[in-house]
Amino acid sequence: MKSSIWRFAALLLFLVAMLTPRLTQLNHFVNSDERKWLARSANFYLALTQHDWVHTYQKEHPGVTVTWAGAAGFLWRYPAYASVAPGEFLGEKLDLEHFLRTHGQRELDLLMAGRVVLILLGAAALTLAFFIAQRLFGLLIATVGFLLIAFDPFHIALSRMLHIDGSEANFVCLTLIAFLTYLLGDHLALRQRRYLIIAGVAAGLAWLTKVPALFLAPFVGLLLLLEFGQTWWQTRQFKGAALGRTIGIGSIWGAIGFVTVVLFWPAMWVDPLGTLRNVFGYALAEANGHGKPIYFDGAVIESFANPGGLLYPLTWLWRTTPVTIFGLILAVVAWLWPRPFYLQPVLRRTLAYLTLFAIAFLLFMTLGEKRFDRYLIPLYLPLDLVAAAGWVLALRWLAGLIPASLRATTSLTPSTIPSPAPGGRVREGVVLLALSALILWQGSLALSVAPDYMAYYNPLMGGGPKAPSVMMIGWGEGIDDAAYYLNAKPNAANLHVASWYAQGGFSYFFDGEKVDDLDYTGIQDISKWLDTDYFVTYIHQWQRQLPEQRLLDHFAQYKPEQVITLNGIEYVRIYNGHDVPPPPYLAPGRTPRYVDWGGAIRLLGYQLPAKPLQPGANFDADFLLQNLAPLDRNLNVLVRIVGEDNFLTGGELLRNEGWPLGSPTSGWALGKIWNDGHHFTIPPTAKPGRYRVEVNFYDPATLNALSAVDAHTKAALGTVHVVDYLVVGAAPVQPQQAIQPPVNLGGQIRLLGVNLPPASAIKPGATIQVALDWQASQAIQTDYTSFVHVLGPDGQLVAQQDKQPQASFLATHLWQPQQVMSEVYQLTLPAAAKPGRYQLLAGWYDASGQRLPVLINGQPSGDVVRVTELAKTVLEVK
């Protein structure tokens, strides 16, 4: 009676520990794969109701236990689905979510329903394993071991999803415990066929869940071979009957597993060969590697590349807990020196076999090129059990509770453990107290990251703050928090958001109607970018450089509005779309600026000659235009080529005008992108220099020009937009005295050299010319103003000039990266200038007056360049 009470208490404790973290807060975190499994579950449910057995084959994983659970979720929350579904939802770009919403259902509710069913199924499997494990380990070790499993953070994370990995681990654990109980039953005087049957059914369910569980077949064969070999070693006699019995056990176990697969997978009823061919073909194909780069140990592993043999051992160390690691060390010590720990032969063999499984499974998974940390989850549960045995044996040894009479016993079942010696109850209480502390430690590690259990990383390895330097982080955790943050915005329902894990991770939680994937990589994405209110970037994008490094580099230039941090790890960055202009590469052209005329025509990009043109040369200017709104007028486009001399006089070098594309704008298709081409010939008399290209639109009936605005900032640009500039002949370059190394201003502009007037020209009252050579180090989005100051011997300002480049002819946003722009400044010295050495200072500032910071040799040096000092030259009035 007393033993039954303890067993019931242990079961109750395990179930509470198992179900509480897995069944609570299920409305958090959806990984990118779960939406696929929800769709496969919907398809599976539809196939069952229509008796379409072939289509119960949904994926080669095969994930049948998951689709059964998901189908049960549909039956529970939306039983009418099968009668209204239009058919199967297939492929990566699923639209099941849209269908459910239009029918008054929330995809998250159905996903949660499937999760609950799968969690309960897993809990049932582990509860059965817990009961059976008491035969092998005894009540105390089994209880501690399964409580460690219940609070294992990585197992919690994977077993509360509608996904295959956690379920695979549960059924593999049940298979191992049941089969070892049967295999070692002769030593425990309890060999019963029911354990072999349970092991076979559990193996079949594991195979139905995920292909790697097929590793159980060779491993069970290895266990049988080891047991047979041990018997032969002890007797030195080969018995054919014993060998036949061993083969028979393996055959029965395999047959039960195969029958289970057939019974629970209707596709096997009608097309067994085709179904198995697809499954095994998938296993071989997937082993060849991942189609996208992965991240490990601080490096990006390219697609289909081998990440190396250290990945799985290191990921286990990062994902397991200190309790398990220390317990395993104690178990190894106890296994090597069993006598002081009163380690009985059956338990010693059990620990060896479970550890062997973990090592062998790790090696087996290493054979494949495609590797993720979650693929290793089946070995976590056996190692938790081994660690529990290590702790119990070590603590009992320390407490001196195991009497010498136990050394001859053959089992660690509770019925064979004699009562403790006098005073033993106190020591047993100390052991239980210590074990309780260990369980609380394990539980605190898991609950410290709840409900984002995937964010747990072993504190012995450095925990969350250190993990991103080694581990590939993120499967969608934190994305839900980003959605909740944006939901709090006053106009959330009208927001357009682009997010990584947009579908399934973000869309399940976001209240807005418009969500795009954050993979803006080409001209077709410009309009989407400009219409996006918020961008949500994710940690493994930064680690894996997805979708492109240049997109990530673009975001890195801007400060996020909000950062989501979990367990000391920066998971999500949220950028206000109105603060982040489109990246330059989204459109052709050296200086892209997206411009709208009259809210109806948008300039998306252009193509102009990149190399200098010679007088008399022909060239084409092409402009990519998009119609944003209906046009009831036929507008003209005017393209002008203007030189600096023409600019000052209001004239032009070349012009071309007429209907864009040669077709009336009133007939344009809304949203379509057009290529408007113009052909020009440089006049033979054109002077060498830089010529800017201007575009505007006007109504030929009234000659009224349309107003232009920056499509991103909505800043007014007047009616004429300067697109870029051309170089005709050789652009004039001033002789210069080089500044080495060049001075860096704000990471955007460099000062390369200076040209001072001759000494004879520097005298009181003289107007001198100073030429500075500037260079754009990257595409510049802002129009800056340059300044040159002259300081007298007493440090006072005596002359200055502030100016836009080329007298506003070529604003800095037009500058081409790496091309030198020489700027001449006119400076009038005071008539009363005293003899002495004068300093020449220079710099740049924006419209607000904020100066660009100066870096010299990578070190901050204020916001002004002391030109004469750096050039080692003299500006002296004599």
DRENGU-674695 format. One line per field, with one value per residue (C-alpha): residue number from 1; x, z, y. Coordinates in steps of 0.2 Angstrom, whole numbers, plus 5000, padded with zeros to 4 digits. Layout:
// DRENGU-674695
k = c(NUM,...) .
east = c(X,...) .
up = c(Z,...) .
north = c(Y,...) .
***
This chain:
// DRENGU-674695
k = c(1,2,3,4,5,6,7,8,9,10,11,12,13,14,15,16,17,18,19,20,21,22,23,24,25,26,27,28,29,30,31,32,33,34,35,36,37,38,39,40,41,42,43,44,45,46,47,48,49,50,51,52,53,54,55,56,57,58,59,60,61,62,63,64,65,66,67,68,69,70,71,72,73,74,75,76,77,78,79,80,81,82,83,84,85,86,87,88,89,90,91,92,93,94,95,96,97,98,99,100,101,102,103,104,105,106,107,108,109,110,111,112,113,114,115,116,117,118,119,120,121,122,123,124,125,126,127,128,129,130,131,132,133,134,135,136,137,138,139,140,141,142,143,144,145,146,147,148,149,150,151,152,153,154,155,156,157,158,159,160,161,162,163,164,165,166,167,168,169,170,171,172,173,174,175,176,177,178,179,180,181,182,183,184,185,186,187,188,189,190,191,192,193,194,195,196,197,198,199,200,201,202,203,204,205,206,207,208,209,210,211,212,213,214,215,216,217,218,219,220,221,222,223,224,225,226,227,228,229,230,231,232,233,234,235,236,237,238,239,240,241,242,243,244,245,246,247,248,249,250,251,252,253,254,255,256,257,258,259,260,261,262,263,264,265,266,267,268,269,270,271,272,273,274,275,276,277,278,279,280,281,282,283,284,285,286,287,288,289,290,291,292,293,294,295,296,297,298,299,300,301,302,303,304,305,306,307,308,309,310,311,312,313,314,315,316,317,318,319,320,321,322,323,324,325,326,327,328,329,330,331,332,333,334,335,336,337,338,339,340,341,342,343,344,345,346,347,348,349,350,351,352,353,354,355,356,357,358,359,360,361,362,363,364,365,366,367,368,369,370,371,372,373,374,375,376,377,378,379,380,381,382,383,384,385,386,387,388,389,390,391,392,393,394,395,396,397,398,399,400,401,402,403,404,405,406,407,408,409,410,411,412,413,414,415,416,417,418,419,420,421,422,423,424,425,426,427,428,429,430,431,432,433,434,435,436,437,438,439,440,441,442,443,444,445,446,447,448,449,450,451,452,453,454,455,456,457,458,459,460,461,462,463,464,465,466,467,468,469,470,471,472,473,474,475,476,477,478,479,480,481,482,483,484,485,486,487,488,489,490,491,492,493,494,495,496,497,498,499,500,501,502,503,504,505,506,507,508,509,510,511,512,513,514,515,516,517,518,519,520,521,522,523,524,525,526,527,528,529,530,531,532,533,534,535,536,537,538,539,540,541,542,543,544,545,546,547,548,549,550,551,552,553,554,555,556,557,558,559,560,561,562,563,564,565,566,567,568,569,570,571,572,573,574,575,576,577,578,579,580,581,582,583,584,585,586,587,588,589,590,591,592,593,594,595,596,597,598,599,600,601,602,603,604,605,606,607,608,609,610,611,612,613,614,615,616,617,618,619,620,621,622,623,624,625,626,627,628,629,630,631,632,633,634,635,636,637,638,639,640,641,642,643,644,645,646,647,648,649,650,651,652,653,654,655,656,657,658,659,660,661,662,663,664,665,666,667,668,669,670,671,672,673,674,675,676,677,678,679,680,681,682,683,684,685,686,687,688,689,690,691,692,693,694,695,696,697,698,699,700,701,702,703,704,705,706,707,708,709,710,711,712,713,714,715,716,717,718,719,720,721,722,723,724,725,726,727,728,729,730,731,732,733,734,735,736,737,738,739,740,741,742,743,744,745,746,747,748,749,750,751,752,753,754,755,756,757,758,759,760,761,762,763,764,765,766,767,768,769,770,771,772,773,774,775,776,777,778,779,780,781,782,783,784,785,786,787,788,789,790,791,792,793,794,795,796,797,798,799,800,801,802,803,804,805,806,807,808,809,810,811,812,813,814,815,816,817,818,819,820,821,822,823,824,825,826,827,828,829,830,831,832,833,834,835,836,837,838,839,840,841,842,843,844,845,846,847,848,849,850,851,852,853,854,855,856,857,858,859,860,861,862,863,864,865,866,867,868,869,870,871,872,873,874,875,876,877,878) .
east = c(5000,5014,5023,5008,5006,5023,5021,5005,5013,5028,5016,5006,5022,5029,5012,5012,5030,5027,5011,5013,5026,5020,5001,5003,5005,5003,4998,5016,5029,5025,5040,5040,5038,5022,5011,5016,5011,4995,4991,4997,4985,4971,4975,4976,4959,4951,4958,4952,4934,4934,4942,4956,4969,4983,4983,4986,5003,5008,5027,5042,5047,5033,5025,5010,5008,5009,4995,4984,4986,4983,4968,4961,4963,4953,4939,4939,4939,4933,4924,4916,4932,4931,4914,4920,4938,4942,4955,4973,4984,5001,5019,5029,5018,5002,4986,4977,4978,4968,4955,4953,4951,4938,4928,4929,4943,4960,4974,4982,4967,4968,4987,4985,4972,4984,4998,4987,4983,5001,5007,4995,5000,5018,5014,5005,5020,5032,5020,5020,5039,5040,5030,5041,5057,5054,5057,5075,5080,5069,5056,5068,5080,5065,5056,5072,5076,5058,5057,5074,5065,5050,5060,5073,5072,5076,5063,5050,5053,5051,5038,5025,5025,5015,5031,5040,5056,5049,5037,5050,5060,5046,5042,5061,5062,5047,5055,5071,5064,5052,5064,5078,5065,5061,5079,5085,5069,5078,5089,5075,5064,5050,5053,5036,5030,5020,5036,5041,5024,5025,5043,5037,5022,5032,5045,5032,5025,5043,5045,5028,5035,5052,5064,5079,5070,5073,5090,5081,5081,5100,5102,5090,5099,5115,5108,5102,5119,5128,5117,5119,5138,5138,5130,5142,5157,5151,5147,5160,5147,5138,5120,5110,5094,5099,5104,5087,5078,5088,5084,5066,5065,5071,5060,5044,5049,5052,5036,5025,5033,5029,5011,5009,5015,5003,4988,4990,4995,4981,4992,5001,4984,4983,5001,5014,5028,5026,5024,5040,5049,5045,5050,5067,5070,5068,5079,5094,5090,5089,5106,5115,5113,5103,5098,5102,5117,5118,5128,5140,5155,5155,5155,5143,5142,5137,5123,5125,5142,5148,5148,5160,5159,5159,5142,5132,5143,5144,5126,5122,5133,5124,5107,5108,5109,5122,5112,5113,5131,5136,5125,5133,5150,5144,5136,5153,5162,5149,5150,5169,5169,5153,5156,5158,5141,5133,5129,5120,5123,5107,5107,5125,5120,5105,5116,5129,5115,5107,5124,5128,5112,5116,5134,5128,5114,5125,5137,5123,5116,5133,5133,5121,5126,5110,5111,5101,5102,5085,5089,5098,5084,5081,5097,5093,5080,5091,5105,5094,5090,5108,5112,5098,5105,5122,5115,5105,5120,5132,5121,5117,5135,5139,5125,5131,5113,5116,5119,5132,5118,5113,5129,5122,5105,5100,5088,5085,5067,5059,5053,5071,5079,5079,5074,5088,5099,5096,5098,5096,5079,5087,5101,5088,5079,5095,5096,5078,5081,5097,5088,5073,5086,5093,5075,5071,5088,5083,5066,5072,5083,5068,5056,5069,5065,5047,5037,5052,5060,5070,5080,5088,5107,5118,5125,5141,5145,5141,5122,5112,5125,5138,5127,5126,5145,5143,5125,5113,5100,5081,5067,5054,5054,5053,5044,5027,5034,5037,5019,5012,5023,5016,4998,4999,5001,4986,4984,4990,4976,4981,5000,5010,5024,5038,5045,5057,5046,5032,5020,5017,5029,5023,5006,4999,5000,4999,4982,4986,4980,4996,5012,5026,5041,5057,5066,5066,5080,5076,5067,5050,5051,5054,5036,5033,5047,5041,5024,5030,5028,5039,5053,5056,5073,5078,5094,5097,5096,5111,5120,5116,5117,5099,5092,5107,5121,5119,5101,5107,5121,5108,5098,5114,5116,5100,5094,5080,5064,5063,5074,5067,5079,5077,5088,5101,5101,5095,5083,5072,5075,5060,5063,5051,5050,5048,5066,5074,5076,5076,5094,5102,5103,5084,5085,5097,5107,5122,5112,5094,5081,5063,5053,5034,5026,5008,5005,5003,5021,5035,5053,5060,5077,5087,5102,5115,5132,5145,5160,5165,5158,5167,5160,5150,5146,5129,5121,5104,5096,5083,5071,5060,5043,5028,5010,5003,4986,4974,4979,4965,4978,4992,5008,5024,5041,5056,5074,5087,5106,5113,5131,5138,5139,5121,5115,5121,5113,5097,5101,5104,5115,5102,5084,5071,5052,5036,5025,5034,5037,5029,5012,4998,4999,4980,4981,4994,4991,4990,5005,5015,5033,5039,5055,5056,5071,5078,5092,5105,5120,5133,5137,5155,5157,5153,5165,5173,5166,5151,5133,5118,5103,5086,5068,5051,5033,5021,5004,5007,4990,4993,5012,5009,5023,5019,5026,5039,5041,5053,5043,5051,5052,5038,5049,5045,5058,5050,5045,5063,5072,5091,5094,5113,5127,5137,5155,5160,5178,5190,5183,5195,5206,5215,5233,5234,5245,5239,5234,5239,5230,5214,5203,5186,5171,5156,5160,5153,5166,5185,5197,5211,5221,5222,5229,5234,5238,5256,5264,5264,5245,5243,5242,5231,5214,5218,5205,5213,5207,5209,5205,5200,5198,5184,5178,5162,5166,5149,5132,5126,5108,5109,5114,5128,5135,5154,5163,5181,5187,5203,5209,5222,5237,5227,5214,5200,5190,5195,5188,5175,5165,5150,5143,5134,5145,5148,5138,5123,5125,5130,5122,5131,5117,5122,5141,5147,5156,5175,5175,5185,5176,5187,5179,5186,5183,5185,5191,5194,5207,5205,5214,5221,5227,5243,5258,5259,5253,5235,5226,5214,5199,5186,5171,5153,5136,5118,5102,5100,5118,5124,5142,5150,5162,5180,5191,5210,5218,5202,5202,5189,5195,5180,5170,5182,5198,5214,5219,5236,5242,5237,5245,5260,5259,5259,5246,5256,5253,5270) .
up = c(5000,5005,4989,4978,4987,4983,4965,4963,4971,4959,4944,4949,4951,4934,4925,4933,4929,4911,4907,4915,4904,4889,4890,4896,4885,4869,4861,4860,4846,4830,4820,4801,4799,4810,4797,4785,4797,4801,4782,4781,4795,4786,4771,4781,4789,4772,4765,4780,4779,4760,4762,4750,4758,4746,4751,4769,4763,4765,4767,4767,4785,4786,4801,4802,4821,4819,4806,4816,4831,4819,4811,4829,4832,4817,4823,4839,4834,4816,4812,4797,4788,4778,4771,4765,4761,4742,4742,4747,4752,4745,4743,4753,4749,4758,4759,4772,4784,4772,4769,4788,4791,4778,4786,4803,4810,4818,4812,4829,4838,4826,4828,4847,4847,4837,4849,4864,4856,4852,4869,4877,4866,4871,4889,4887,4879,4893,4907,4900,4899,4917,4923,4914,4919,4937,4933,4927,4938,4953,4959,4964,4949,4937,4946,4946,4928,4921,4931,4923,4906,4911,4914,4900,4892,4874,4875,4882,4867,4854,4862,4864,4845,4831,4824,4822,4833,4850,4846,4838,4855,4865,4855,4854,4873,4876,4863,4872,4890,4885,4874,4888,4901,4890,4885,4903,4910,4914,4926,4934,4934,4925,4906,4899,4881,4884,4885,4868,4861,4868,4861,4844,4844,4850,4837,4824,4830,4830,4812,4807,4815,4807,4796,4807,4820,4809,4817,4831,4819,4818,4836,4843,4832,4841,4858,4854,4847,4863,4874,4864,4864,4883,4885,4874,4882,4899,4894,4880,4871,4854,4855,4839,4848,4858,4842,4834,4849,4847,4829,4833,4846,4834,4820,4831,4837,4819,4813,4827,4822,4804,4807,4818,4803,4791,4804,4807,4790,4777,4763,4766,4764,4745,4739,4751,4739,4732,4750,4756,4740,4743,4761,4758,4743,4754,4767,4755,4747,4763,4769,4756,4765,4768,4753,4762,4772,4790,4804,4816,4827,4821,4802,4788,4781,4763,4755,4755,4763,4777,4794,4802,4815,4830,4826,4835,4851,4853,4850,4863,4876,4872,4873,4888,4907,4920,4930,4916,4913,4931,4932,4917,4925,4941,4931,4922,4938,4946,4930,4931,4949,4953,4969,4980,4973,4974,4956,4951,4935,4927,4931,4925,4909,4906,4908,4896,4883,4885,4883,4868,4860,4863,4855,4841,4836,4837,4825,4814,4812,4808,4792,4785,4778,4784,4802,4815,4834,4835,4825,4840,4852,4853,4863,4876,4885,4888,4894,4906,4913,4914,4923,4936,4940,4942,4954,4965,4966,4970,4984,4991,4992,5000,5013,5016,5014,5004,5015,5011,5009,4993,4984,4980,4974,4956,4954,4959,4960,4975,4982,4983,4993,5011,5024,5028,5044,5060,5056,5037,5036,5041,5028,5015,5019,5015,4999,4994,4999,4988,4973,4975,4974,4958,4951,4956,4948,4932,4932,4936,4920,4910,4918,4917,4898,4898,4887,4874,4879,4862,4869,4883,4881,4894,4907,4908,4890,4892,4891,4880,4879,4872,4862,4846,4843,4841,4839,4825,4835,4831,4824,4826,4845,4848,4832,4841,4853,4838,4832,4849,4849,4833,4838,4851,4838,4836,4817,4818,4808,4793,4795,4781,4789,4781,4792,4792,4796,4790,4786,4801,4813,4812,4803,4816,4829,4819,4819,4802,4786,4775,4779,4766,4767,4770,4755,4745,4732,4715,4705,4707,4726,4726,4727,4741,4751,4749,4755,4770,4787,4797,4794,4806,4805,4814,4822,4810,4795,4802,4806,4790,4779,4772,4760,4755,4765,4756,4763,4781,4778,4773,4789,4799,4795,4804,4822,4825,4834,4845,4849,4856,4868,4875,4888,4884,4865,4853,4843,4833,4827,4822,4810,4806,4787,4786,4794,4782,4764,4751,4748,4732,4724,4722,4706,4692,4693,4703,4713,4715,4723,4721,4715,4712,4701,4705,4715,4698,4691,4700,4694,4700,4692,4677,4666,4660,4652,4666,4657,4650,4634,4620,4610,4595,4604,4604,4620,4627,4644,4650,4664,4674,4677,4686,4685,4703,4700,4685,4673,4663,4654,4642,4650,4642,4649,4647,4649,4649,4648,4657,4659,4673,4661,4654,4672,4677,4661,4662,4646,4641,4631,4625,4627,4623,4626,4622,4628,4639,4630,4615,4621,4629,4648,4649,4643,4655,4665,4684,4693,4678,4676,4660,4652,4644,4633,4625,4612,4612,4603,4612,4601,4594,4602,4619,4632,4643,4660,4670,4664,4675,4669,4673,4672,4674,4668,4662,4654,4635,4635,4649,4650,4669,4677,4690,4707,4712,4730,4737,4737,4754,4764,4755,4754,4740,4726,4715,4697,4691,4697,4694,4691,4689,4679,4664,4661,4644,4639,4654,4669,4675,4689,4699,4704,4722,4737,4743,4761,4767,4773,4767,4780,4783,4786,4792,4782,4767,4760,4760,4758,4747,4743,4743,4731,4739,4729,4726,4741,4731,4730,4749,4755,4765,4756,4742,4736,4735,4728,4737,4728,4739,4731,4739,4735,4740,4748,4746,4739,4748,4752,4760,4752,4762,4762,4762,4772,4772,4786,4788,4805,4809,4820,4835,4831,4826,4810,4796,4781,4776,4762,4763,4747,4739,4727,4710,4715,4718,4701,4708,4725,4735,4733,4714,4718,4711,4723,4722,4709,4714,4714,4715,4723,4722,4736,4735,4751,4754,4767,4778,4772,4790,4790,4800,4795,4801,4798,4795,4797,4784,4790,4781,4783,4779,4787,4783,4782,4801,4803,4810,4804,4798,4811,4806,4807,4805,4805,4811,4827,4830,4828,4830,4816,4806,4796,4799,4781,4782,4796,4787,4771,4779,4769,4774,4772,4777,4775,4774) .
north = c(5000,5012,5008,5012,5029,5033,5028,5038,5053,5051,5050,5065,5075,5070,5074,5091,5094,5087,5096,5113,5121,5112,5116,5134,5150,5140,5157,5162,5158,5149,5143,5143,5124,5123,5132,5119,5105,5114,5114,5095,5091,5100,5090,5074,5078,5081,5065,5055,5061,5058,5041,5047,5036,5040,5058,5054,5054,5072,5073,5061,5065,5057,5066,5055,5056,5075,5075,5064,5076,5091,5082,5079,5098,5102,5089,5098,5116,5116,5100,5108,5111,5096,5101,5118,5116,5119,5105,5103,5117,5113,5120,5132,5147,5141,5151,5141,5155,5167,5153,5151,5169,5172,5158,5165,5155,5160,5149,5151,5143,5128,5126,5127,5113,5102,5106,5101,5084,5081,5086,5074,5060,5064,5064,5048,5040,5046,5042,5024,5025,5031,5016,5004,5013,5009,4991,4995,5010,5009,5022,5035,5035,5034,5048,5060,5055,5059,5075,5080,5076,5086,5101,5099,5116,5110,5095,5107,5119,5105,5095,5109,5112,5105,5097,5081,5082,5082,5068,5057,5059,5054,5038,5034,5035,5023,5011,5010,5009,4995,4985,4986,4980,4965,4962,4962,4954,4938,4946,4955,4940,4949,4946,4949,4949,4965,4975,4969,4973,4991,4993,4987,4999,5014,5010,5010,5027,5034,5028,5036,5052,5055,5045,5045,5035,5020,5020,5010,4995,4993,4998,4985,4973,4978,4976,4959,4955,4962,4951,4936,4939,4941,4925,4916,4924,4918,4900,4899,4889,4893,4888,4889,4889,4905,4913,4909,4916,4932,4933,4929,4943,4956,4950,4950,4968,4974,4965,4974,4991,4988,4983,4999,5009,5001,5002,5020,5026,5024,5028,5011,5002,5007,5011,5004,5003,5020,5027,5019,5024,5042,5041,5033,5044,5059,5052,5051,5068,5077,5069,5079,5096,5111,5122,5138,5143,5139,5147,5138,5143,5161,5156,5155,5137,5138,5129,5110,5111,5100,5109,5097,5084,5096,5103,5090,5088,5107,5110,5096,5105,5122,5114,5103,5108,5109,5096,5083,5086,5084,5069,5061,5063,5055,5041,5038,5037,5025,5014,5013,5009,5001,4993,5009,5015,4998,4999,4983,4974,4977,4995,4996,4987,4999,5014,5008,5004,5021,5030,5019,5024,5042,5041,5030,5041,5056,5047,5042,5059,5066,5055,5067,5084,5093,5097,5107,5106,5099,5084,5077,5078,5059,5057,5070,5060,5044,5055,5064,5046,5042,5058,5055,5038,5047,5059,5046,5034,5048,5056,5039,5035,5051,5049,5031,5024,5009,4994,4981,4968,4976,4971,4953,4959,4958,4972,4989,4988,4996,4979,4972,4987,4984,4996,5008,5006,5015,5034,5029,5038,5055,5052,5046,5063,5072,5063,5067,5085,5086,5078,5090,5105,5097,5096,5114,5119,5111,5118,5136,5135,5131,5143,5157,5158,5153,5154,5156,5139,5139,5154,5143,5140,5131,5144,5133,5137,5156,5156,5167,5182,5170,5158,5169,5168,5149,5144,5147,5156,5158,5148,5161,5165,5184,5187,5186,5199,5210,5208,5212,5228,5234,5229,5242,5256,5266,5262,5244,5237,5248,5245,5237,5226,5216,5203,5188,5173,5183,5169,5158,5167,5185,5184,5173,5187,5203,5212,5221,5214,5217,5207,5203,5193,5203,5198,5214,5210,5218,5231,5223,5226,5245,5250,5237,5245,5262,5257,5247,5255,5244,5231,5217,5209,5193,5186,5172,5183,5192,5176,5167,5183,5180,5185,5195,5203,5220,5221,5218,5231,5243,5241,5242,5260,5264,5263,5252,5259,5243,5228,5212,5203,5186,5178,5191,5188,5202,5192,5205,5223,5233,5248,5262,5261,5280,5282,5269,5274,5260,5252,5259,5242,5240,5250,5253,5269,5276,5288,5281,5292,5287,5302,5304,5317,5322,5306,5297,5293,5286,5285,5269,5269,5273,5268,5281,5279,5275,5280,5297,5302,5311,5325,5319,5302,5294,5288,5282,5287,5275,5278,5265,5272,5266,5272,5274,5281,5283,5297,5306,5317,5314,5320,5324,5320,5332,5326,5339,5338,5353,5359,5370,5385,5381,5380,5397,5405,5394,5385,5367,5356,5344,5340,5327,5328,5320,5306,5294,5277,5286,5281,5292,5291,5290,5272,5266,5250,5254,5248,5242,5246,5254,5258,5275,5277,5293,5294,5308,5314,5325,5341,5341,5358,5352,5357,5344,5343,5336,5338,5334,5324,5332,5325,5333,5330,5343,5345,5350,5358,5370,5369,5367,5356,5342,5344,5331,5323,5311,5295,5289,5305,5315,5330,5342,5343,5356,5352,5346,5331,5330,5311,5310,5317,5312,5316,5323,5322,5323,5332,5345,5340,5353,5350,5345,5342,5325,5322,5305,5295,5304,5311,5302,5313,5304,5288,5296,5309,5309,5324,5318,5334,5353,5366,5383,5399,5404,5413,5430,5430,5428,5446,5457,5461,5448,5436,5419,5403,5386,5370,5354,5337,5328,5310,5301,5284,5278,5283,5298,5300,5318,5334,5342,5360,5362,5376,5383,5394,5404,5407,5420,5419,5423,5409,5421,5418,5430,5423,5409,5402,5390,5382,5368,5358,5366,5381,5369,5361,5344,5341,5327,5315,5315,5311,5294,5284,5284,5298,5314,5331,5346,5361,5379,5391,5410,5418,5436,5440,5456,5472,5473,5455,5454,5445,5427,5409,5406,5390,5383,5373,5363,5352,5348,5350,5345,5356,5356,5362,5346,5343,5327,5319,5319,5303,5303,5286,5279,5290,5303,5321,5333,5339,5350,5346,5356,5356,5365,5355,5338,5344,5350,5366,5384,5398,5413,5432,5441) .
***
